[in-house]
Amino acid sequence: MESNPNRLPRHVVLFPSPGMGHLIPFVELAKQLVVRHQLTATIVTFADFQASTLLSSLPSSISNATLPPPPLDDLPPKAHIITRISYTMARAASPLRELLASLSRSTRVSAVFVDLLGGDTLSAARELGIPTYIFFTSNFFCLSFFLHLPALDEATTGEYRDLPEPLRLPGCVDLWGEDFLEPIQDRSNDACSWVVHHARNHRLVDGIIVDSFEAPETDAAEFFKQNELGVPPIWGIGPLTWASSKPNSDPHNCLGWLDEQPDGSVLLLCFGSGGTLSWQQTQELALGLEMSGQRFLWAARSPSEEDPSASFFENGGDANDDPLGFLPDGFLQRTKGRGMVVPSWVPQWEVLCHVATSGFLSHCGWNSTLECLVHGVPMIAWPLYSEQRMNAVLLVEGMKVALRPEQGEDGVVGREQVATVVRELMVGKRGKEVRRRMREMKEEAKKAVAEGGSSWKAMGAVVGLLKGAVLSGK
């Protein structure tokens, strides 16, 4: 006897593309849907992706399903990370369909969520009549660029960085070509074609949710509400980090060291789960920190000369006998007491919470940026790859909550510039202003996710559609 489909639990499937920075916001979204809205959820990952600590902490109403990692042997060894992820997701469509069909026998699957690189998997959901959504784990500024990119691609000859005028998107700050998404800076690379392809996919879904909130991007958010672009409905539901329960592992006792520092005196430096610097840039950053005279906590990773995203698919830290041996000779001894350097990773959430922390030199990944907004910590913008240069433009010129150092002609930020911008953020006049602005954003973030706030209402609207889609049998 078949089960009555209307009595089966309402269920959502969330399928982020590979990478811890992609998985974390999907986990937060799943928690919101389950805890606040009484849905059940499955987070889909690839079997070779090591995220057991994060996934094992999920509520029982969130399950984890794994798909076999598709072969990528036919790709060039140095294929761009976007190309690798794109092929990975596109080749996962068939096993995803099998998973969705299996889940549909025991649950009412009301939606499938993917990120901006996962649109090619959604054919599996459409074949089964399941509504499809993109969870855009960035901001309205980047989403606006994404939605305009296909038309821009058709109208542009040459490289984007050579455009004579900035791009002016509705409700957004001006964007020069050199700050466009890193993967499209070389239009002859397959990665550029893939990004344009993913941008087109954004118009084919039932809706787009954005991990941002209205206050930092009021004009852009309002423009999307008017929907003059003829795109699917768009909702800002962030910052999802607000409700997080963060891991408290601290193997290097960073928090104990912070306890010994004066309140509001320490600059955190961290480049996310995948960011790396060149050897020369690492030397200049270290010597600039020393010159600044400011206190700092630095999660330092072994340099890479080839790719600023070289550590993206790594799950562990540096395993060398001397994991900090790349630092300048004598640097650790000369900065002992006012500086602490640890290999690769710090408990970032807890560090940003700490009263001693007063600034964050960041790669401008959006997850880290949201954590700064939630805690009111001003930033030094140091973008490395992906959309991070666009995020830096938004933070510095749009929201005015960050400072940005100037690069030399060789693309390296020199030690004098490092020292100058660090001192300016920590004790300078401009630093006081961005600190004031960041405190304002912290309060706006609170309001957005509180009952009756803009993000609270948007999430309720999305869930209402999901439940309606289930009940109508779509």
N, C-alpha and C positions, 0 to 999 in steps of 0.2 A: 504494500500500500504506500503510495507516494505521500510525502509530507506536504502539507499546505504551505506554499511558498510565503504567504503573508504572515506565517507564524515563525518563520526562521529569523534569527537575529540579523539586524542590519549590520553591514560589514563594509569596510573600506580597505583597499589594497594600496600600499604606498611603495613605490619602486624608485629609489634614488639611484643616480649613476654612481660609479665607484669613487671612493674617496671619503675620508672621515668628515671633511668639511661639508660634503653633500649629505651624509647620513644624519649628522647631528640635528639639523633643523627638521628633518622628516620624523625623527624620534619625538621631537617636541610637538610637532603637529599631531602625531598619533596620540600622544598623551592628552592633548587638548580634546580631541574628538572622543576619546574613551572616557576620561575622567569627568569632563564637563557635560558631554552630550550623549553619554551612554551608548555609543556605538562600540563595535568590536573592530579590530584592525589586524592586518597582516603586513609586516614590513618585509620586503623582498630584497635579498642581497645575493651576491655571488659566493659560491662555496669557498673560494680561495681568499675572501676578504676577512681579515682578522679583526673583528669588532666584538668579541665575546663579552668583554667587560661591560660595554655599553648596553648590549642587547640583553644580557642576563639580568639587568636591573629593571627591565620593563614590567609593568603590571601584567597579571595573568591574562587579561583580556586583549593583550597585544602579543601576537605570535610572530615568529620569524620563520620565513620559508627561504630556502636557498635554491639557486639555479646553478647548473654547471657553467663554469666560465667558458665562453666561446673561444675557439682557437684564434690567435692573431698572428700565426706564423707567416702569413703571406704579406704582412706589413713590413716596411723597412725598419731596421733596428732602431733608428732615430726618428721614427714617426712622431709628429707632434702629439702632445698629450690629448688634445681635443680630438684628433683623428683616432687615436687608440680608444678613447671612451666612446666615441660615436659608433665605431664598428662594434664595440662590445655590446652596446645597447641595441643596435639594429639587429644583431644576430641573436638577441635574446627574445625576440618577438614570439617565435614558435614555442619555446619552453614556457614562456609566460602564459600563452594561450592555454596550454595544458593545465597549468596551475590554476588559472581563473576558472576553467571548466570544472576542475575538481572542487574548488571552493564554492562554486555556485550550487553544487549538489547538497551542501550542508549549511549554507548561509545565503542571505540576500545581499549580493555584492552590489552596493549602490554607487560606487565610483572607483576609478583607478587614478591615482595621482603619480605623476612623474615630474622630474625637474626639467630645466630648459634644454638639456641634452638628451632627453628620453622620449621625444615625440614619436620616433619610429617604432617604439614598442606598442603604441596605442592601437595599432591595427588589430591587435589581439583582442582588446576590449571591445572595439567597435563591432567586430565579427560576432560577439556574444551579446550585443545590445547594451553594453555597460557604459554609462556616461564617463567622459574623460576630462581630466583637469590637469593643468600645469601648476605646480607649486614653484613659483619664481623666487628662489632663495636669495634675492638681492633687493634692490630698491626701485622706485617708480622711474627714476632717471634712466637706469640701465634698461628697464622694460620698455620705456619709450624709444630708446635707441634701437632695441631689438626689433620692435614693431615697424620702425622706419627703415631698417637696414636693407630689406630686399629692394625697395625702390631706390635707395641710395646706391646700392650695388649696380643696378642697371644704368643709372645716370652718370656714374663716375668712370673716368678713364685714368689710368695711372694709379699711384699709391695714395691712400687716404691721407698719409702724413704730409703730402705735398699740396693738399687743398688750400687755396689762397684765402679762404674765409672760414670762420668757425661754423659748425653745425648749430642751428638754432631750433631746438625742439620745443613744442608748446609747454609753457610752464616750467622750463628748465634753464639752468645756466648755460652759457655758451660752451661749446665743446670743440676744441681744435683737433685736427686729425691725428696728431701725435699722441693724443690721449684716448683714442678709440681703443676698443678691445684689443689686447695683445695678439690674439690668434689671427686677426684680419690685417695686421700690419704688413704682411707679405701676401699679396693677393695671388701669387703663383703657387702658394702652398695649399695642399689639400685642406688644411685646417680652416682656411678662409671660406672655402666652398661649403664645408660642413656647417660653419656658423650661420651662413646665409640660409642654408637648408633648414636648420633648426628654427631660425627666425620665422620662416614661412609656416612651419608646423604650428606656431603659436596661434594662428588664425583658424585652426581646424578643430579646436577643442571646445568643450561646453563652458569652460570658464577658466580664469587665471586668478590664483591667490598670490599675494605678494607679502614677503616677510618684512614689511615696513609699516609705518603709520603716517597719518596725515600731517602732523605738525612740522616735521623737517622738510616736507615737500608739498606744501599746501596747494600751490598752483598746479603742479603736475597731477596730484591726486584728484583735484577738482576737474581737470581736463578729462581724465579717464571716466569720471562719473558722467560727463556729458556724452561720452562715447561717440565723438565725431569721427573716429577712425573706422567705425564699422567693424570692431573687433569683438571677441567674446567678452562677457561681463568680467570686470576686474575688481577685486576686493583687497584692501590692505588689512592684514590680520595680525601684524607684528607689534612689538617684538616678542616672539615666542620664547625667547630666553628668559623672560620674566618669571615664568612658572617652573623653571628648571630645578631639579635636585642634582647638584653637581657632585662628581666624585671628589673625594678629599685626599687622594693619594699624594704624598709629598715626600718622595724618597730623599730629596736633598735638603729637607728642612728649610725650604724657602720662607715659610710662614714664621718659623722661629727666628730667622734672621731679620725679617721685617719687624717683628716685635721689638727688636733692639734699636730700630731706627726712629728718628723723630717723626711725628705726624706730618703728613703732606710733604715728604722730602725725597721720595724715591721715584725714579723713572723706570718703568718696565719696558723691556725690549723683547719682542717675540715676533716671529715671522710665520706663524701658523703651522699647520701640520705638514705643509709641503714646501715652504719657501726656503731658498738658499741664496747666499751671496757668493760672489767671486772671492778669491783669495785677496786680491788687492782691496776690494771694498770692505772685506772683513778687517783688514789691517787699519784702514782709514777710520772705520767706525770705532774700533777699539781705541785708537790713539785720540780720536775726537772726544770720546767719553772721558778719557783721562784728562784732556785739556780743559774740559768743561768744569771740572771740580764738583760736579753734582753726583749724588748717590744714585745707584742704578742696580737693577736686577735683570740679567740678560740670559735668555734661553738661546744659547749659541749652537749652531749646527756646522758641521764640517763643510768647508767651501766647495762649490762646484763651478767649474769654468764653462760648462756647456749650457746649462739650463736652470733658470731661477725656480722652476718647479720640480727640480730633480728629486726631491724627497716626497713627492705627492703620493706615490703608491707604497711608501715605506710605513710600517706600523710600529717600529721600534725606534730607539734612539741610537746614537753613535756607539758602536761596539769596539772601538779601538782601545788599545792599552792606555793611551793618553788621549782621551776624547776632546781635550781642549788644547792639544799640542799645536794647533794652527794659529793660536793667538800670538801677538808680538812678544818677543823675549822680555821677560821681567814685568809684563803688564799686570798679571795677577798679583804679584808682590807689591807693585807700586800702588795699586788701587785697593789693597786689602783693607777691610774695615768699612769703606764707603761704597764698595762694589762687590757684587756676588755674581759669578758666572756659573751656569749649570749646563750640562749637555742637553740640547734639543728641546726640553719640555719643562714647563712649570705648571702648577695648578692655577691656570689663568683666572678662572672665575673667583677663586678665593683671594688671589693676589689683588685683583681689581677691587674687591670688597674691602681690602685692608686699609686702615686709616693712614698708614705710612705711604701708600701709593698715591702719587699726585700727577702722573702723566704716563702715556703709553706710546712708545715708538712702535708702530704697527705696519704690517704689510697691506693693511686696508681690506683684508678679507671681510665679507659682510657679517659673518658670525661674530668675529672679534669686534667689529664696529658696533654692532648692536649691544654687546656686553659693555662697551664703553658708554654708550648712551644710557643704558639702564643704571650704571653706577656713577654717571656724571664725571668720568675721567677724560680730560682733554688729551688730544693726540698729536703726534708728529706723524705725518703721512709719508710712508715709504713703500709705495706700490712696487710689486715685482712682476706679476703675470695676470692672465685672465682679464677680468673687468676691473682690476684693482686701481688702475690709473683713472678710470672714470669715477670710482668711489672717492679717490683722492680729490678730484675736482669738486665733487659734491660736498665733501667735508670741508674743504678749504674755502671755496668760493660761494657755495650755496648755503650750507648750514653755518659756516664760520666757526667750527669747533675744533679746527686742527691747523697746524703750521706745516709747511712743506719745504724741505731743504732744496737748494739748487744743485743740479748736477753740473760737473765740468764737461768740456767738449768730448772727453773720452767716456762719458756716461757714468763716471764715478763721482760720488759725493765726497769731497775732500775733508780731511780732519778738521780744518778751520771752520768749514761750513757746519760740520757736525757739532762742534763745540758751540758755535753761535746759536744754532736753532735749539739745542738742548737747554742752554742757559736762558734763551728767550722764553721757552715754554715754562720752565720751572720757576724763574724769578723775574722775568721781564714784563714789560707793559703789555705787549701783545699776548703774552701768556695769560695774564689776568683777564683779558677780554674773552679769549676763547674758553677760559675756565668758567666765566660767567655764563656764556652762551651754552656750554655743556650742562651746567646746572639747570638751566631752563629746559633743555631737551630731556633731562632726567625726569623732571616733573611732568612734562607732556607725555613721556612714555608711560608713566604711572596712570595718567588719566586715560590714555588710549585703551589699555587692557582692563581697566576697572569696569565694573558693571555700569552700563550706559555709555561707555566710551566708544570712540569710532571703531577701533579694532574689535571690541567686544560685540558690537552690533553687526559688524561685517562677518565675523565668524558665525554668529547666529543665523544670518541670512544664508550663508553657504550650507550650513547643516540643514536648514529648512528645505533647501533645494534637494539635498541628498536624500532626505527622508521622503520628500514628495516624489522623487524619481523612483524610489523603491516601491512606494505604494501604488504608483501608476503602472508599475511593471516595465519601465524603460530599461 
